[in-house]
């Protein structure tokens, strides 16, 4: 992006999904990128193979943030980021999505009058019980450049009174993340063979959101439905450490019987499993996007969603309980014909060039004298 060796663009993040979605943008920014990791979701494995897999340098890490309650996380990250940006002010700050890390980065950028770019702006669940909803609304109010993934996201921002000149429809960086990290066909076949799986012959499930794990009744309902599916079709469950702890605490370990429970996987491995699953069942926001790139059907187990674009063709939204099995049976009954139909559809999240568009916007922001309330130059359309 620039020949300068100064790290002029601070990319503030705190979770693995943010690293995945921002990886290509960070690579495009090159030496201009200053990646600051708040440690919101930090584990020892992050520094090794995961960063190598994404071809990313080691970030700057903050301490005292991970494992804390939400307010403490934000307060600790705010103090640490403010100290760093006072010592070395970046020309712009980039945040992605709706995490506590993103909120912290946005607040510090605003306090220090640093231009703020929000990647994946305009997502709305309209569910006030969801902490992420409050984060994303606040970030969008503070952002100087709002990179909306879809025209629907742009329309939501306009309806809230965000000025049109601050919004650019860029597409979602998830498209290039999936394309970059999906292993080649031969490697995918090897991965499936190692687990004794056949393409289109299993269900891939993930469960990690607090609304499904922190309530023992909800967790029991989700696992019970997955167990029922496993009696007719193999269910592969990469088990999130937090979910595993909740299962043990609630005495629900026996509900895993009959399922193929595996450790959390590398991103490429997960994509390989998702690419050949007959169906996915998940409460993940990212999986809602990834399945549209992979052309696979999905049952979303949540109360609400901020990603309605996937539900026109690829996904169904259900609450914990019998609806999971009912939706799963409907989707599985479509068989190979249904899979071929989804594979033929374009993703609603763009053409895989979102990161390039966002990098161009950032370049124009840091190289222009345009006021902080406007996107410099004509908007970039997906």
N, C-alpha and C positions, 0 to 999 in steps of 0.2 A: 504493500500500500504506500509506503514511504521509504525513502532512503535514509531517513534519520534513525539513529540508534537510540534516541530518547523514547522512553515508554510513555507516550503522550496520551494514550487512551486507556483508562482504567476499566477493566471488565470485572465487575463484582458479582460473585456467585457463591453458593454454599452447598450445593447438592450435586449428586451424580447426573440427574437429568439435565441440569443446567450445563454441565460440562459437555454432555453429549450434544445438546442443541446448539451450543456456542462454539463447538470445536472448529468447524470450518471457518466461521467468522474470525476466530482467534488466529487461525493459520493465515487467513487473508490479510489481517492487520499486521502480521509479521512482527518485526522488532518494535513497532509502535504499541503493541499490546502489553499491558501491565495487568496480569491476571491476579486478582486478590480473592482468596478463598476464606470465607468467614468461619469455616469449620462447622456449619450448621449440621451437616451429616458427614462427619469425618470418621474414617476408620483406617487402620494401618495399611489395608490393601490398596487404598486410594493412591498412594505415592508410587506404586510400582507398575504392575502390569496394566492397570486400568488406564493410566495416563499414557503409557507406551502404546496401548491399543488405539487410543485416539490421536496419537502422534502430537502430544502436547507437552510443553515444558512444565517443570514443577512450579506451581503457583506460589505467591506469598500467602502464608497461612496466618490467620489471627488465632489467638488463644482465648479460652474462657467462654466460648460461645456454644459449642456443641453440647448437647445433653441438658441444656437449661430450659426452663419454661419460656414461652414465647416472648413475654415482655422483657425478661432478662437477656434473652438472645439478642433482641433488637437493641436494647440499651448498651450491651457490651460491644456489639458490632459497631454501633454508632460512635462510641467513644474511640475505639481503635481506628476506625476509618477516618474520623475527623483528625486525629493526630497525624496519620500518615499523609492525608491530603493537605494538611497545613504545611507539612515539611516538604512535600513534593506534589504540588498541585497539578493534576492532569488537565488536559485541554477539554476532555469530555469524559463522561461516565456512561457505561453501558450496563444495563441490567436486563434480565430475561425473566418473563413469567411473573410469579406471584409468591415467591418464597419470602421468608423473613430476611434472608440475605439481600434479595432484590429491594425490599422495602428500606432496609438500612442504607444501601447504596444510594437509593433515590433521595432519601431525607438528607444525607450528607451533601450530595451534589447540589440540592436545592439550597441548603444552608450556606454553602460556600459559592453560590452563583456559578456553578460549573454546568455547562450544557448536559442535559440528561437524555439519553436515547433509550426508549423502552421497547425491547424486542418482544413480540407476542402481545401487543397491546389490544385492548378492547374485548377480552374474554369476559363473559358474565354468566354466572349461574343464577343470579337473583336469589341466592340462598344466603341469608344473613347469618345462619348458623355455621357457615364455612369460613374459617379464618382467612383462607386464601382470597376470598371474595373481597374482604376489606383491604387486604394488601394490594390487590390489583387495581381497585378503584382509586386508592390514594396515589399509587405510582402513576397512573394515567393522568391524574390531576396535576402532578408535579412535572411530568415529562415535557421536554421541549420538542422532541421528535418521537412520534408514536408509530411504531412499525406494526401495522395491523396485518395479521396473517391472511384474512379473507375480507371480501367486501361486506359480509355480515358484521364482522368486527368493526369495520369503519362506520357502518350505519349505526351501531350501538353507541359509538363514541360521539357521533354527530348528534344523536338524540339526547345525549347528556350535556350538550352544549360545548363540546370540545371544538375549537375552530378548525375548519377544514385544512388550513395551511399547515397545521401541525401534524397531520396524518398522512402517512404513505402506506399504500397497500403493497406489501412486499412478498407475500407468500410466507410459509412457515419453514423454518430451517430444519424441521424434522424430516422433510423429504430428502434433502441431501445427506442428512445423518444416516438415514436408513440405507440409502443407496451406497454410501461410502463404507458402511460397516457390515452389510450383509455378506457373509462369506460366499465364495464361489460354489457352484453346484456340487462339485466333487467333495469339497470340505463339508458342506451341509450333509451330504450322504454319509460321510464318515462319522459326523457328530450324532446323527440319528441312529446309525448302526451301533455306536458305542452304548447307547441307551436301550437298544433293542426295539427301536421304534420304526414304524413304516410311514411313509408320507401319506398324509390325509387319513391316518388311522388312529389319531389320538386327539384329546382335548388338552390345551395348555391353559393353566389357570394361575392367576396371581391375586393375592389378598394382602393389603397392607394399610388401607386407610383407617384412621381411628374410628370412624362411624361403623366399620365392620369388625374391628378387632377389639375395641375397648368395651363393647357391650357383649357379655358372654352369650346372651340369647341370639344376637345377630351373628356372632361368630359361629355358634353352633348351627344356625340355620344355613349359613353359607357352606360350611364344611359338610353338613348333612346332605345338601343338594349335590355337591361335587361327588360325595361318596356314592350317591344313587346313580349318577352318570357313570361312575367308574365300574358299575356292575355290568354295563353293556359296552362301554368304550373306555379304553385306557385314559386316565387323567394324570397329567404330569404337572406337579406343583413345585416350582422353585420357592422354597420357604423363606420368607423374609425373617431376619432375626427377631424383629419386634413382634411379628405374628407368632413365631415359635414360642416366645416368652408368654404371650397372652394365652396360647393354647395350653401350655403347661399350667399356668396359674388358674385357668378355668377348669382344669381336669378333663380336657377334650381330646387328649392324645389318641384315644381309640378311634376317633372319627377320621383319622388319617389312614386307617387300615384299608388296604385295597388300592390306594393311590400310589403313584410313583413320586415320592418326595425327594427332591434334590436340593443341593445348596444353591444359593443365588449364583447366577451365571454371569460371565462376561457379556458385554452388550452384544457382540457379534454372535455369540452362542444363543442368546435369547432370540435374536432376530431369526436365526436359522430354525429354531424350534417353532417360532411363530409363523414363519413362511410356509411350513408344511403341516401345520395343525389343521384338522378338519374344522375346529372351532376354538375360539379363545373365550375365557370367562375371566373378567378382571375388573378391579375398581380403580385402575390407573388412568390418569389423564393422558399420559404419553402414549399408552397402548391404543387409546381411541384414535390417535392420529396415525400411529405406525401401521395399524391394520389397513388403513386406506391406501397406504403405499404398497403394502404386501399383498393386497387383494384377498383378505381373509375375513370371515364373519366374526362378530364379537358380541357377547352378552355383557353389558356393563352393569355391575352390581353397586348402585349408588342411589342416593336420594335425589340428586340433581347433577347436572353437568354444565360446564361452561363451554363445551365443544359440540354444539348441535349439528355441525356440518356432517359429522360421521353418520348421523342417524337416518339420513335419507336412504342409504343403501346398505351400509356396512354394519351397523350396530343397532342394538335394542337396549333400552334402559329399564332395569327392573330393581325392585327392592329385595333385600334378603328374604328368602322364603321360597315357596313353591314356584313363583314366577321364574326363578332361575332355570329349573328343570324344564318348565313349559317352553320358555324361549329357546333353550338349548335343543330340545327335540324338534322344534319348528325349523331351526336353522340346519340342523343335521339332516333333516328329511329332504332338504333341497339337493343334497348329494353333490356329485361331480358337476352337474349342470349349474348349480348355484355357485360353486367355486369358480367355474369358468366365467360366469357372468361378472362376478366381483373383480376377477383378474383383468377383465377387459375395460373396467371403468377407471377414469383418471382420478387421482386424489383431489379432493376439494382444497387441499392445502398448498397447491401451486406446482411449479414445474421443476423445482430443484435448484433454483438460482436465487433463493431468498438471501443467503449469506452475502452473495456478491452485491445484490441491491443495497443491503444494509451497510456494507463496507463503503460503497460509493456515497451513501448519505452521510456517513461519519466523516469521510474525507472532506466533503463539502462543508460540514458543520465546523470542523477545526481549521479550515483554511479560508473561511469567509468572515466578513464582519456583519453578517445577517443577525438581526436581533434574536434573542433566545426564544421569542414567541412564535417563530416561523421556521418552517423547513426551507433551507436555502435552495432557490431554484425550483424548477417544475417538479411535481411529485413523481415518484417512481411507481408505476402500476404493475401489478402481477400479471 
